[in-house]
Amino acid sequence: MQTIEKKSNQKTWSKAISQPANEFPPTQLPVLAGKIPNRLRGTLYRNGAGRLERGNIPVGHWFDGDGAILAVHFTDAGATGVYRYVQTAGYQEETAAGKFLYGNYGMTAPGAIWNQWQKPVKHSANTSVLALPDKLLALWEGDNPYALDLQTLETQGLDNLAGLEKKQPYSAHPKVDYATGEIFNFGMSPGTNAILHIYKSDLTGKVFKKAKFTLEGFPVIHDFVLAGQYLVFFASAVRLNIWPVLFGTSSYSDSLTWQPEKGNQIVVIDRETLSVVSRGETEPWFQWHFGNGYVDDSGMVIVDFAKYADFQTNEFLREVATGKTQTVAKTTLTQVRLNPQTGKVRGIETLLDRNCEFPSVPAKNVSKFSPCSYMSIFREGTEAGEILNNIARFDYQTATFTEAYLGENRYPSEPIHVQDPQNPDQGWILTVVYDGNTNNSEVWVFASQGLNDEPVCKLGLPSVIPHSFHGTWKPG
């Protein structure tokens, strides 16, 4: 492994990840501008890689960082923040040792080959969160989730949700249908041909129905779509050579190859029975994240996602951990029209030719038509070497695009929509902003209908929050 090399020509965003994040206990947050909306009550949670080095040795990929969770509780008394690392077994072992002991997505375990077999991959608990009535789940791709206390973020341990087997994967992108009280999720088990596990849970998180299917090879599936009565999976044209990973001689990231000749495999699942409705194939592309899906009046499934032409995004994300990026990984907001009964794609349309990621819709619109979606983007004119530096709203009915303006050297997290409990057509957009000008982090609150206006509230945070992956809102 190489030691960390400091570079003077790095962009200001790199300062947010140049040092391991500092935890802080429950702390009253100062209002820096505006005021907290009277009906904004509940908690914002965010999860991401809090530390990217140990003993001056860097991780191999941004996805390798130890998970750290921010909670911002909005109450009648104001806003309180707390930030803590998820106390996974691997995190505790490596903290005690003062060095890396495990492999991960972009790195193999250090030392002799037998150590790599014994400690191949660490549970990082760093990708997303799911807020249940009595606990918060810290989600990762390859194992059971970790449960945490909703208020204090104290780690309670691995949680099998009363239905998962030991080490059974539970992905970072569950879909919650609040209208029916159901949660859907999946996991991928390794092998020459991967096994796709499907889970259905109630709103407490308890798994009460499972199914599994064999895929062709081991494709990358990071997210899926809940669209009306269907679960839709797009298995991209990326394949994993599993054997070097299992033997500990290569990381997951280094064992992934772009194979466009494989096309994009489609699997449509019935949400009630968890049985296969259809399988199909379409042109190759890659996606990390879907925005939403629904069934239109003609019975077609409509799916929105951030579309990459290939897998260059993986190299870009590896470079983020170094604090300096040079790879270009262009995306477009894209819509697919799919016949769920045959698995055949009937149309692919570019909705927005702008680099974007993390598309999402208000929680009440998941699996239904949504008038708009929110996303992270690059501002127009952004120089090479930057990361996502703005948030925006796309209106499907008018095809209009609205951007916030945060100013230079400010980097927002994925936008989270919060519904106004007294007006379902209005609400707020919450994002955690790293200000590279002052080396501080803040919570910004926008009116959902006025994203291009000044924030209605800005809150100060006691320490820098490194750029995070995903978050959620739990109403109070």
Protein Blocks (a to p, Z undefined) as FASTA:
>chain_A
ZZddddfkbcfklmmmmpccddddddddddfbhcddfklgcdddddddfbfceehiacfb
fklpccddddddddfkbccddddddddfklmmmmmnopafbdcfkbccehjfklmmmmmb
aceklmbccddfkbccdddfkbccddddfklopafbjcehhpaaehiacdfbdcddfkno
pacdddddedfbdcdddddddfkopafbdcddddehjaddfbdcdehjbccddddfbdcd
fklmmnopacfklmpccdfknopadddddfklopafbdcdddddddfbdfbdcddfkopa
cddddddfblmlmmmmmmmmnopafbdcddddddddddfknopafbdcdfbdcddehiac
dfklgoiacfbdcdddddehiaehiacfbdcdddfklopacdddebghiacddddddddf
klmkbccdddddddfklopacdddddfklmmbccfbdcddfbdcdddfbdcdddZZ
